[in-house]
Amino acid sequence: MNWYIQVLKNYAQFTGRARRSEYWYFALFNVIFMALAMGLDNVLGTTMYPLPYGYVYFIYAVVVIIPGLAVCVRRLHDIGKSGWMALICLIPIVGGIWLLVLLFTDSQEQSNKWGENPKIQISSV
């Protein structure tokens, strides 16, 4: 949960690096909260007819879209790629798989142009 809150605190910070754990814990809690928002929409009766979600889900999705993009860009920086590589997911099928592989890739051990390795910074504290 701490990683999720840290990502929200760095709301629109597209510079720097993000560890795998920061990205994937954010993704995990994001999926959980989106499922809860869908459930809340169903309980409150605010769903939009053919869709299983409604206003609560859309409000939550709008709130977390910028932090989600920012942590994705920082994650790509951590492996030495430009944040623009996130656009690779626009290539049908192959692009999404490629981006997923990049997001699972381990950090660059040395510092790069986006900063020091966050694993080293945390372990030295």
GIQUI-V59425 format. One record per residue. N is the residue number from 0. RES is the residue in three letters. SS is DSSP state (2 for helix, 1 for strand, 0 for the rest). PHI is phi in whole degrees, 0 to 359 (999 if undefined). Layout:
BEGIN
n->(N;N)
res->(RES;RES)
ss->(SS;SS)
phi->(PHI;PHI)
END
This chain:
BEGIN
n->(0;1;2;3;4;5;6;7;8;9;10;11;12;13;14;15;16;17;18;19;20;21;22;23;24;25;26;27;28;29;30;31;32;33;34;35;36;37;38;39;40;41;42;43;44;45;46;47;48;49;50;51;52;53;54;55;56;57;58;59;60;61;62;63;64;65;66;67;68;69;70;71;72;73;74;75;76;77;78;79;80;81;82;83;84;85;86;87;88;89;90;91;92;93;94;95;96;97;98;99;100;101;102;103;104;105;106;107;108;109;110;111;112;113;114;115;116;117;118;119;120;121;122;123;124)
res->(MET;ASN;TRP;TYR;ILE;GLN;VAL;LEU;LYS;ASN;TYR;ALA;GLN;PHE;THR;GLY;ARG;ALA;ARG;ARG;SER;GLU;TYR;TRP;TYR;PHE;ALA;LEU;PHE;ASN;VAL;ILE;PHE;MET;ALA;LEU;ALA;MET;GLY;LEU;ASP;ASN;VAL;LEU;GLY;THR;THR;MET;TYR;PRO;LEU;PRO;TYR;GLY;TYR;VAL;TYR;PHE;ILE;TYR;ALA;VAL;VAL;VAL;ILE;ILE;PRO;GLY;LEU;ALA;VAL;CYS;VAL;ARG;ARG;LEU;HIS;ASP;ILE;GLY;LYS;SER;GLY;TRP;MET;ALA;LEU;ILE;CYS;LEU;ILE;PRO;ILE;VAL;GLY;GLY;ILE;TRP;LEU;LEU;VAL;LEU;LEU;PHE;THR;ASP;SER;GLN;GLU;GLN;SER;ASN;LYS;TRP;GLY;GLU;ASN;PRO;LYS;ILE;GLN;ILE;SER;SER;VAL)
ss->(0;2;2;2;2;2;2;2;2;0;0;0;0;0;0;0;0;0;0;2;2;2;2;2;2;2;2;2;2;2;2;2;2;2;2;2;2;2;2;2;2;2;2;2;0;0;1;0;0;0;0;0;0;1;2;2;2;2;2;2;2;2;2;2;2;2;2;2;2;2;2;2;2;2;2;2;2;2;0;0;0;0;2;2;2;2;2;2;2;2;0;0;0;2;2;2;2;2;2;2;2;2;2;2;0;0;0;0;0;0;0;1;0;0;1;0;0;2;2;2;2;2;2;0;0)
phi->(999;298;295;298;294;297;297;294;293;268;319;234;270;262;256;98;230;232;292;301;297;299;294;286;291;298;298;298;293;296;296;299;293;291;295;297;295;296;297;296;299;293;292;281;76;259;287;265;333;285;264;276;229;213;293;297;298;295;296;298;299;293;294;262;293;292;298;295;294;296;291;294;296;296;295;295;299;296;262;90;256;288;297;293;297;299;289;298;293;286;283;305;59;297;297;294;294;297;297;299;298;298;290;273;293;289;298;288;293;272;288;228;292;259;134;284;294;295;294;291;297;287;287;274;278)
END
